[in-house]
Amino acid sequence: MATIPPWRRLQTDEIPWIANDFRLAGKNAIEAGFDGIEIHGAHGYLIDQFLKDQVNDRMDEYGGTLENSCRFALEVVEAVANEISPDRVGIRLSPYANYNDCGDSNLEKLALYMAAESLSKYNILYCHAVEPRMIKVGEKLETPHSLLPMRRAFKGTFMVAGGYDREDGNRAVDENYADLVAYGRIFLANPDLPRRFELNAPLNKYNRSTFYLSDPVIGYTDYPFLDSSNL
């Protein structure tokens, strides 16, 4: 078995090569037939690690200030948008979350900077933001924060996710809190979720132990479809 080398800080001159890898991935996705791509800038992964000052302690042009901490994320967005067109690009962000100990000292400032002063100028198709209440994976907590300022600042389609049910999702769109609502866990357990929402039908309960834990993936596809003839 190959050993995994210890983590290390990226050298400054390596970072543009990483952004170029995102560009190439976007190009390959379109050539493979996808309509577009969503850049994963959330949940404590690489882009999120640059964004959050509790992880990013760099003092070069990729850290030390809010603008510098956001530089890598925006270089990735720019590279991918230039390659495949901005109207094929979305990004997922979790500015309020602390996944993998990836938190920030000024959550709202980070969210607004990314939405207003940065992402909007690239005219990407959408921004997909995780609700502040989803501070930890799978936990829905009370919080004074809201995505509404970020939604107002972003000049494009705004998508939200994080612990939504049918009623919450309808209310978010009706009240112009969001343009779209993303569903994850309940969609895995209900592959016919749009139809169930349409009929306000009961949902299968999801079981995390069946989610993406084996190769090939099995389990979550075995949830029963709705038999609307009984409704």
C-alpha positions as CSV (number, residue, x, y, z in Angstrom):
1,M,0.0,0.0,0.0
2,A,1.3,3.4,-0.9
3,T,2.0,5.8,1.9
4,I,0.3,9.2,1.9
5,P,2.9,12.0,2.2
6,P,2.5,14.4,5.1
7,W,0.5,17.5,4.4
8,R,2.4,20.6,3.6
9,R,1.8,24.2,2.7
10,L,1.5,24.9,-1.0
11,Q,4.3,27.0,-2.3
12,T,3.2,30.3,-3.7
13,D,4.3,29.4,-7.3
14,E,2.4,26.1,-7.1
15,I,-1.0,27.7,-6.5
16,P,-1.7,28.9,-10.1
17,W,-1.0,25.3,-11.3
18,I,-3.8,24.2,-8.9
19,A,-6.2,26.8,-10.4
20,N,-5.2,25.5,-13.8
21,D,-6.2,22.0,-12.8
22,F,-9.7,23.3,-12.0
23,R,-9.8,24.9,-15.4
24,L,-8.8,21.6,-17.1
25,A,-11.4,19.7,-15.0
26,G,-14.1,22.1,-16.3
27,K,-12.9,21.7,-19.8
28,N,-13.0,17.9,-19.5
29,A,-16.5,18.0,-18.0
30,I,-17.9,20.0,-20.9
31,E,-16.2,17.8,-23.5
32,A,-17.7,14.7,-21.7
33,G,-21.1,16.1,-22.2
34,F,-22.0,18.0,-19.0
35,D,-24.0,21.2,-19.3
36,G,-21.8,22.9,-16.7
37,I,-19.9,22.5,-13.5
38,E,-20.1,23.5,-9.8
39,I,-16.9,24.5,-8.1
40,H,-16.7,23.1,-4.6
41,G,-15.6,25.9,-2.4
42,A,-17.2,24.7,0.8
43,H,-17.0,22.2,3.7
44,G,-13.4,22.6,4.6
45,Y,-11.9,21.4,1.3
46,L,-9.0,23.2,-0.4
47,I,-10.8,26.4,-1.5
48,D,-12.5,26.8,1.8
49,Q,-9.2,26.4,3.6
50,F,-7.9,29.4,1.7
51,L,-11.0,31.4,2.5
52,K,-11.1,30.9,6.2
53,D,-8.7,32.7,8.5
54,Q,-8.8,30.0,11.2
55,V,-6.9,27.8,8.7
56,N,-5.2,30.2,6.3
57,D,-2.3,31.7,8.2
58,R,-0.3,32.6,5.1
59,M,1.3,36.0,4.9
60,D,1.9,36.1,1.1
61,E,-0.5,37.2,-1.6
62,Y,-2.9,34.3,-0.7
63,G,-3.4,35.2,3.0
64,G,-3.2,37.9,5.7
65,T,-6.1,40.0,4.4
66,L,-9.7,39.2,3.3
67,E,-8.8,40.0,-0.3
68,N,-5.8,37.8,-0.3
69,S,-7.6,34.9,1.4
70,C,-10.2,35.0,-1.4
71,R,-7.7,35.3,-4.2
72,F,-7.3,31.6,-4.8
73,A,-11.1,31.0,-5.0
74,L,-11.5,33.8,-7.4
75,E,-8.6,32.7,-9.6
76,V,-10.3,29.3,-9.8
77,V,-13.6,30.9,-10.8
78,E,-12.0,33.1,-13.3
79,A,-9.9,30.3,-14.9
80,V,-12.9,28.0,-15.2
81,A,-15.3,30.7,-16.4
82,N,-12.8,31.8,-19.1
83,E,-12.5,28.2,-20.3
84,I,-16.1,27.1,-20.5
85,S,-18.1,30.4,-20.2
86,P,-19.5,31.9,-17.1
87,D,-23.0,30.8,-17.8
88,R,-21.8,27.2,-17.3
89,V,-20.2,27.8,-13.9
90,G,-21.6,27.7,-10.3
91,I,-19.9,27.7,-7.0
92,R,-20.8,26.2,-3.6
93,L,-19.8,28.1,-0.5
94,S,-20.2,27.5,3.2
95,P,-19.0,30.8,4.7
96,Y,-20.7,30.3,8.0
97,A,-19.8,26.6,8.5
98,N,-17.0,25.1,10.5
99,Y,-16.6,21.8,8.7
100,N,-13.2,20.1,9.4
101,D,-12.4,23.0,11.8
102,C,-12.5,25.4,8.9
103,G,-14.0,28.6,10.5
104,D,-13.5,32.3,10.1
105,S,-13.4,35.2,12.5
106,N,-15.7,37.5,10.4
107,L,-18.3,35.3,8.8
108,E,-20.6,37.9,7.3
109,K,-17.7,40.0,5.9
110,L,-16.4,36.9,4.1
111,A,-19.8,36.0,2.8
112,L,-20.5,39.5,1.5
113,Y,-17.1,40.0,0.0
114,M,-17.3,36.8,-2.0
115,A,-20.9,37.5,-3.1
116,A,-20.8,41.2,-3.9
117,E,-17.3,42.5,-4.6
118,S,-16.0,39.3,-6.2
119,L,-18.2,36.6,-7.6
120,S,-20.7,38.9,-9.2
121,K,-18.1,40.5,-11.4
122,Y,-17.5,37.2,-13.1
123,N,-21.2,36.8,-14.1
124,I,-21.2,33.2,-13.2
125,L,-24.5,31.3,-13.5
126,Y,-25.2,30.8,-9.8
127,C,-23.9,30.9,-6.2
128,H,-24.9,28.0,-4.0
129,A,-24.6,28.8,-0.3
130,V,-25.0,26.5,2.7
131,E,-27.3,27.8,5.4
132,P,-25.6,29.2,8.6
133,R,-27.6,26.8,10.7
134,M,-25.6,23.9,9.2
135,I,-22.5,24.7,11.2
136,K,-21.6,21.0,11.5
137,V,-22.3,18.1,9.2
138,G,-25.9,16.9,9.8
139,E,-26.6,19.3,12.6
140,K,-29.3,22.0,12.3
141,L,-28.6,24.7,14.9
142,E,-30.1,28.0,15.9
143,T,-28.1,31.0,14.7
144,P,-28.5,34.7,14.3
145,H,-26.9,34.7,10.9
146,S,-28.8,34.6,7.6
147,L,-28.0,34.2,3.9
148,L,-30.3,37.1,3.0
149,P,-27.5,39.8,2.9
150,M,-25.4,37.4,0.7
151,R,-28.5,36.8,-1.5
152,R,-29.0,40.5,-2.0
153,A,-25.4,41.1,-2.8
154,F,-25.0,38.4,-5.4
155,K,-26.0,39.6,-8.9
156,G,-27.1,36.2,-10.2
157,T,-29.1,33.1,-9.4
158,F,-28.8,32.3,-5.7
159,M,-29.3,28.8,-4.5
160,V,-29.5,27.7,-0.8
161,A,-29.1,24.4,0.9
162,G,-29.1,23.0,4.4
163,G,-31.8,21.2,6.3
164,Y,-34.7,22.2,4.1
165,D,-38.0,20.4,3.9
166,R,-40.9,21.1,1.5
167,E,-42.4,23.9,3.5
168,D,-39.1,25.6,4.2
169,G,-38.1,25.4,0.5
170,N,-41.4,26.8,-0.8
171,R,-41.2,29.7,1.7
172,A,-37.6,30.5,0.8
173,V,-38.6,30.9,-2.9
174,D,-41.9,32.7,-2.2
175,E,-40.3,35.2,0.1
176,N,-37.4,35.9,-2.4
177,Y,-34.9,34.5,0.0
178,A,-33.5,32.3,-2.8
179,D,-34.1,31.5,-6.4
180,L,-33.5,27.8,-5.9
181,V,-33.3,25.3,-3.1
182,A,-31.0,22.3,-3.2
183,Y,-31.9,19.0,-1.4
184,G,-29.5,16.2,-0.6
185,R,-30.3,13.7,2.1
186,I,-34.0,13.5,1.5
187,F,-33.4,13.3,-2.3
188,L,-31.2,10.3,-1.8
189,A,-34.0,8.6,0.1
190,N,-36.7,9.8,-2.3
191,P,-35.5,9.6,-5.9
192,D,-38.9,10.9,-6.9
193,L,-38.8,13.8,-4.6
194,P,-40.3,16.4,-7.0
195,R,-43.4,14.2,-7.4
196,R,-43.7,13.7,-3.6
197,F,-43.4,17.4,-3.1
198,E,-46.0,18.1,-5.8
199,L,-48.5,15.7,-4.0
200,N,-47.3,16.6,-0.5
201,A,-46.8,12.9,0.0
202,P,-44.9,11.2,2.8
203,L,-41.2,10.8,2.5
204,N,-38.9,7.8,3.0
205,K,-36.7,8.3,6.0
206,Y,-33.0,8.5,5.0
207,N,-30.4,6.2,6.5
208,R,-26.9,7.7,6.5
209,S,-25.3,4.3,6.7
210,T,-26.4,3.7,3.1
211,F,-24.9,6.9,1.7
212,Y,-21.7,6.6,-0.4
213,L,-20.0,4.1,1.9
214,S,-19.0,1.4,-0.5
215,D,-17.7,0.9,-4.0
216,P,-19.7,0.3,-6.0
217,V,-22.2,2.5,-4.2
218,I,-25.2,0.5,-3.1
219,G,-28.1,1.1,-0.7
220,Y,-29.5,4.6,-1.3
221,T,-30.8,3.6,-4.7
222,D,-33.0,0.9,-3.0
223,Y,-35.5,3.3,-1.4
224,P,-39.0,2.7,-2.8
225,F,-40.6,5.0,-5.3
226,L,-44.0,6.5,-4.6
227,D,-47.1,4.6,-5.6
228,S,-49.4,7.5,-6.2
229,S,-52.3,5.2,-7.1
230,N,-52.8,4.8,-3.4
231,L,-53.1,8.5,-2.7
